[in-house]
Amino acid sequence: GLQQFFASGHLYAGPGFKDYAAFLNRMNQQWAFFAGTRGATQTALFCSDRLFYKIPVGEDARSCLQNEYRQHRQWQGFPFRHLRIARAYFSGDVLVQQDIAANGKRADQLTALHWNVLQELASLDASNLVIEVHPAWKRADAQLQFLRDNPHPHIPAGIIEKLSLLKKSIHPCTVVPASFGHGDFTPWNMFVQEQQIALVDWEMASAGTPLFFDALHFVYQQATLVDRVSPAELTTRIHSLFESTAAKTMQAASGASPVMQHKLYLLFTACSSLVQYATRTDWRVQNHWSVAAWNAQLTNLLAAEQQLTQRQLLVSDLFDYLQPHKYAVVK
């Protein structure tokens, strides 16, 4: 009965939306509407007749959709063997995309086909990147300072200091293999179709992405947001990722260091996401899951390199755990 809220047909009427008449017509057919996840990059989604209408809510979302459209245009004619990209065009502020998910299935773990896609992406813009020139590296200090200056009750103080220590453990002149990256390579953004993967949501795609960023993102997102595994199991999955045959082949060809790739993924992802989280008035439970996963893996990395003693890490993690609770201590 929810269609009564859209009975007038005026779901969206933005300036320059040339497809508005066709859009209204599709509302008389089978359709679905998703208002989008709240935040700076919130994008509403309308789906009908094998088309997706992606409607930006705010300037940041509009910029993301413009980047997605650039990726569609740039790679649409590229002769991929294992990767499929939708056709897309802008109508006003609305990005209209072909639905390429038909007959596809989602996979909850990296398969040989996923690695084939990752290798194809890696071949698009392979380079050796000096860390200090990466935009995310340049933003990290300001992001960490923002988090210190704007403490949030749900963001543990310890994770901010761990991220600072992690950044200090990386020499700015370190050279790492990088490539073109999707940026949001998750199980729910792809559909396996025989010998191809239909990959959607290219808003975060960019060149100069650390080589294993997408693979790590897949593992983290599935383990943290879907499977809800323990920190120890997540550590095992990350180790298994780098021990796979495909990953070893990519490491041998590029000279990539698994530890350095993991460090950069954590630094760039956690700093960026925590700033977004800190500006939200409503926290979702998934935010807590992600913060806990990053925090535990930071502890592992810092302990392995003895950046902090076991006692310091224990005290930091204990007080981070206690922070949201009312507690008393008897000494």
Secondary structure, 3 states (H helix, E strand, C coil): CHHHHHCCCCCCCCCCCCCHHHHHHHCCCCEEEECCCCCCCCEEEEEECCEEEEEECCHHHHHHHHHHHHHHHHHCCCCCCCEECCCEEEECCEEEEECCCCCCECCCCCCHHHHHHHHHHHHHCCEEEEHHHCHHHHHHHHHHHHHHHCCCCCCCHHHHHHHHHHHHCCCCCCEEEEEEECCCCCHHHEEEECCEEEECCCCCCEEEEECCHHHHHHHHHHHHHHHCCCHHHHHHHHHHHHHCHHHHHHHHHHCCCHHHHHHHHHHHHHHHHHHHHHCCCCCCHHHHHHHHHHHHHHHHHHHHCCCCCHHHHHHHHHHHHHCCCCCCCCC
